[in-house]
């Protein structure tokens, strides 16, 4: 499952490993195998890892060749073998076999547009030391959670809200809107949470934090229904079969044993069959 946490302080402040460790300790249950921390100047990135790909060598945070771009990542990039081959052909040097490392090199090639090339589930925190910018990205359908808060010119983030509250307990101020939604829907819609100043990064969105300025924007939206025109039932079934088979195939990449949980629903049988 994994979990990430971190912060960007004001430019005249210095991030402390102990603070990032405190944040990570609240999400140990998400990643029992390993902890990694990077701090430099005002930025701190933390990671609790559940090892799936490159068990021995995939320790995070991961950096680029000259250690100017750092990333922590929760999730899985299904198309990372193809992306790695493309990046190696462009001259990028890899020091691990993990899917995480393609993120920093893809960022070097494409900047914030790197998320367009990723196929998978992810919550990403990337810091560029040269540009002094933090990027947070969440996968298209929001499978992986990511929360953030801005407090006194500082940005804090975490896979779970408790990571933020570990450092800033004063942010636990209930949100009337969040409570109303919870009691009405049984769920709190993005970007709201049950706390007034803590937000969810919406699915398919990218957050950029630079010099105390926040920019949150969508990088993907669900295509409108019917934009491809009419197709026959036979074509529809054939394409569904192909896409399901491909979706299952790319999710079978793992360096540890894997399996499938059956709930008894109609969707599980076809998935396991493939």
C-alpha positions as CSV (number, residue, x, y, z in Angstrom):
1,X,0.0,0.0,0.0
2,X,2.8,2.5,1.0
3,X,2.4,6.0,2.3
4,X,4.0,9.4,1.8
5,X,4.3,12.5,3.9
6,X,6.3,15.7,3.9
7,X,6.5,19.5,4.0
8,X,7.8,22.6,2.5
9,X,8.6,25.3,5.0
10,X,9.2,29.0,4.4
11,X,12.5,29.8,2.7
12,X,14.1,31.1,5.9
13,X,13.3,27.8,7.7
14,X,15.0,24.4,7.6
15,X,13.2,21.1,7.5
16,X,14.1,18.6,10.3
17,X,14.4,14.8,9.8
18,X,12.7,14.3,13.1
19,X,9.6,16.1,12.0
20,X,9.3,14.1,8.8
21,X,9.9,10.9,10.8
22,X,7.0,11.9,13.2
23,X,4.7,12.3,10.1
24,X,5.8,8.9,8.8
25,X,5.3,7.1,12.1
26,X,1.5,7.8,11.8
27,X,1.4,5.8,8.5
28,X,3.6,2.8,9.4
29,X,0.6,0.5,8.8
30,X,0.7,1.6,5.1
31,X,4.3,0.6,4.6
32,X,5.8,-1.8,7.2
33,X,8.9,-2.7,5.2
34,X,11.0,0.5,5.1
35,X,11.2,4.2,5.8
36,X,13.1,6.8,3.8
37,X,13.5,10.5,4.5
38,X,15.1,13.4,2.5
39,X,15.6,16.9,3.8
40,X,17.4,19.8,2.3
41,X,16.7,23.5,3.2
42,X,13.0,24.0,3.7
43,X,11.9,20.7,2.1
44,X,11.3,17.4,3.7
45,X,10.0,14.2,2.0
46,X,9.1,11.0,3.8
47,X,8.1,7.5,2.7
48,X,6.8,4.3,4.3
49,X,7.2,1.5,1.9
50,X,5.4,-1.8,1.2
51,X,8.0,-3.4,-1.2
52,X,6.5,-4.8,-4.4
53,X,8.9,-3.8,-7.3
54,X,12.7,-4.0,-6.8
55,X,12.4,-5.1,-3.2
56,X,16.1,-4.8,-2.4
57,X,17.0,-1.7,-4.5
58,X,13.8,0.4,-4.6
59,X,14.4,2.4,-1.4
60,X,12.8,5.9,-1.5
61,X,13.1,8.8,-1.8
62,X,14.6,8.4,-5.3
63,X,16.6,11.0,-7.2
64,X,17.8,11.8,-10.7
65,X,21.4,11.6,-11.9
66,X,22.6,14.8,-10.3
67,X,20.3,14.7,-7.2
68,X,18.4,17.8,-8.1
69,X,15.0,16.1,-8.4
70,X,13.6,13.9,-5.6
71,X,10.4,11.9,-5.4
72,X,8.4,9.9,-3.0
73,X,5.6,7.8,-4.5
74,X,2.7,5.6,-3.4
75,X,1.3,3.3,-6.0
76,X,2.4,1.5,-9.1
77,X,3.2,2.6,-12.6
78,X,2.0,-0.2,-14.9
79,X,3.8,1.0,-18.0
80,X,7.1,1.7,-16.4
81,X,9.1,-0.9,-18.4
82,X,8.1,0.9,-21.7
83,X,8.8,4.3,-20.2
84,X,12.2,3.1,-18.9
85,X,13.2,1.9,-22.3
86,X,12.3,5.2,-23.9
87,X,14.1,7.2,-21.3
88,X,17.3,5.0,-21.5
89,X,17.2,5.5,-25.3
90,X,17.3,9.3,-24.5
91,X,20.4,8.9,-22.4
92,X,19.0,8.7,-18.9
93,X,20.9,6.6,-16.4
94,X,19.0,4.5,-13.9
95,X,20.4,3.2,-10.6
96,X,17.4,1.0,-9.5
97,X,14.9,-1.3,-11.2
98,X,11.9,0.3,-9.5
99,X,9.0,1.9,-11.2
100,X,9.5,5.0,-9.0
101,X,12.7,6.0,-10.8
102,X,11.0,6.6,-14.2
103,X,9.1,9.5,-12.5
104,X,12.2,11.7,-11.9
105,X,13.6,11.1,-15.4
106,X,10.2,11.6,-17.1
107,X,9.9,14.9,-15.2
108,X,13.3,16.0,-16.5
109,X,12.0,15.4,-20.1
110,X,8.5,16.8,-19.7
111,X,8.3,19.0,-16.6
112,X,4.9,18.9,-14.9
113,X,3.3,17.2,-18.0
114,X,5.1,14.0,-17.0
115,X,1.8,12.8,-15.4
116,X,0.2,12.5,-18.9
117,X,2.5,9.5,-19.6
118,X,1.8,7.6,-16.5
119,X,-0.5,4.6,-16.5
120,X,-1.3,3.4,-13.1
121,X,-2.4,4.3,-9.6
122,X,-0.4,6.9,-7.8
123,X,0.1,9.7,-5.3
124,X,3.3,11.5,-6.0
125,X,5.4,14.2,-4.3
126,X,8.3,15.5,-6.3
127,X,10.6,18.3,-5.4
128,X,12.9,20.2,-7.9
129,X,15.8,21.7,-6.0
130,X,16.8,23.9,-9.0
131,X,13.3,25.4,-9.6
132,X,12.4,25.2,-5.9
133,X,9.0,23.8,-6.7
134,X,7.0,21.0,-5.1
135,X,4.6,19.0,-7.3
136,X,1.9,16.7,-5.9
137,X,0.0,14.5,-8.3
138,X,-2.9,12.1,-7.8
139,X,-4.0,9.4,-10.3
140,X,-6.9,9.9,-12.7
141,X,-9.6,8.2,-10.6
142,X,-8.2,8.9,-7.2
143,X,-7.3,5.3,-6.2
144,X,-4.5,6.6,-4.0
145,X,-5.3,9.2,-1.4
146,X,-3.3,12.5,-0.9
147,X,-4.1,15.3,1.5
148,X,-2.5,18.7,2.0
149,X,-2.7,21.8,4.2
150,X,-1.3,25.3,4.1
151,X,-0.4,26.8,7.4
152,X,1.5,30.0,8.1
153,X,3.3,29.9,4.7
154,X,4.1,26.2,5.0
155,X,2.7,23.4,3.0
156,X,2.2,19.9,4.6
157,X,1.0,16.8,2.8
158,X,0.4,13.1,3.6
159,X,-1.4,10.0,2.4
160,X,-3.5,10.3,5.5
161,X,-4.7,13.4,7.4
162,X,-3.1,12.1,10.6
163,X,0.4,12.7,9.1
164,X,-0.4,16.4,8.8
165,X,-1.9,16.5,12.3
166,X,1.2,14.9,13.8
167,X,3.0,18.2,13.2
168,X,0.1,20.7,13.3
169,X,-2.6,19.4,15.7
170,X,-4.1,22.9,15.7
171,X,-5.4,22.2,12.2
172,X,-8.0,19.7,13.6
173,X,-10.8,22.3,13.3
174,X,-14.0,20.7,12.1
175,X,-15.5,21.8,8.8
176,X,-19.2,22.5,8.7
177,X,-19.3,21.7,5.0
178,X,-17.4,18.5,5.5
179,X,-19.6,17.3,8.3
180,X,-22.8,18.2,6.3
181,X,-21.6,16.2,3.3
182,X,-20.6,13.2,5.5
183,X,-24.0,13.0,7.2
184,X,-25.9,13.6,3.9
185,X,-23.8,11.5,1.5
186,X,-21.9,9.2,3.8
187,X,-18.8,10.6,2.0
188,X,-17.0,13.9,1.8
189,X,-16.4,15.1,-1.8
190,X,-13.1,16.4,-3.1
191,X,-11.4,18.7,-2.2
192,X,-13.2,18.9,1.2
193,X,-12.3,16.9,4.3
194,X,-13.8,16.9,7.8
195,X,-11.3,19.6,8.8
196,X,-11.6,23.2,7.6
197,X,-8.0,23.8,6.4
198,X,-7.0,20.3,5.3
199,X,-7.9,19.4,1.7
200,X,-7.9,16.3,-0.5
201,X,-6.1,16.7,-3.8
202,X,-8.8,15.8,-6.3
203,X,-8.3,12.8,-8.7
204,X,-6.6,13.7,-12.0
205,X,-5.2,16.9,-10.5
206,X,-1.7,18.4,-10.1
207,X,-0.7,20.7,-7.3
208,X,2.3,23.1,-7.7
209,X,3.7,25.0,-4.7
210,X,6.4,27.6,-5.3
211,X,7.5,30.6,-3.3
212,X,4.5,30.3,-1.1
213,X,2.1,30.3,-4.1
214,X,-0.4,27.5,-4.7
215,X,-1.7,26.3,-8.1
216,X,-4.0,23.3,-8.3
217,X,-5.2,22.3,-11.8
218,X,-6.7,19.2,-13.5
219,X,-4.5,17.3,-15.9
220,X,-7.2,14.8,-17.0
221,X,-10.9,14.5,-17.2
222,X,-13.2,11.7,-18.2
223,X,-14.0,11.8,-21.9
224,X,-17.6,12.8,-22.8
225,X,-19.9,9.9,-23.5
226,X,-20.5,9.1,-27.1
227,X,-17.6,11.1,-28.5
228,X,-16.4,8.0,-30.5
229,X,-19.8,7.6,-32.3
230,X,-21.9,4.5,-32.5
231,X,-20.3,1.0,-32.5
232,X,-22.0,-2.3,-32.7
233,X,-22.6,-4.6,-29.7
234,X,-20.1,-7.1,-31.2
235,X,-17.4,-4.4,-31.5
236,X,-18.2,-3.2,-27.9
237,X,-17.8,-6.7,-26.5
238,X,-14.6,-7.4,-28.5
239,X,-13.0,-4.1,-27.3
240,X,-14.0,-4.7,-23.7
241,X,-12.4,-8.2,-23.8
242,X,-9.2,-6.8,-25.2
243,X,-9.0,-3.9,-22.7
244,X,-9.8,-6.2,-19.7
245,X,-7.1,-8.7,-20.8
246,X,-4.6,-5.9,-21.2
247,X,-5.5,-4.3,-17.9
248,X,-5.0,-7.5,-16.0
249,X,-1.7,-8.3,-17.8
250,X,0.0,-5.1,-16.9
251,X,-1.1,-5.4,-13.3
252,X,0.6,-8.8,-12.9
253,X,4.1,-7.3,-12.7
254,X,5.5,-7.9,-9.2
255,X,8.7,-9.1,-7.5
256,X,6.7,-10.7,-4.7
257,X,3.9,-13.3,-4.8
258,X,0.5,-11.9,-5.7
259,X,-3.1,-13.0,-5.8
260,X,-6.7,-11.9,-6.2
261,X,-9.4,-11.5,-3.6
262,X,-12.9,-12.7,-4.6
263,X,-15.9,-10.9,-3.3
264,X,-18.5,-13.0,-5.1
265,X,-19.5,-10.1,-7.4
266,X,-19.9,-10.5,-11.2
267,X,-16.7,-8.5,-11.9
268,X,-14.3,-10.8,-10.0
269,X,-14.8,-13.9,-12.1
270,X,-13.9,-12.4,-15.4
271,X,-10.9,-10.7,-13.8
272,X,-9.5,-13.9,-12.3
273,X,-10.1,-15.7,-15.6
274,X,-7.8,-13.4,-17.4
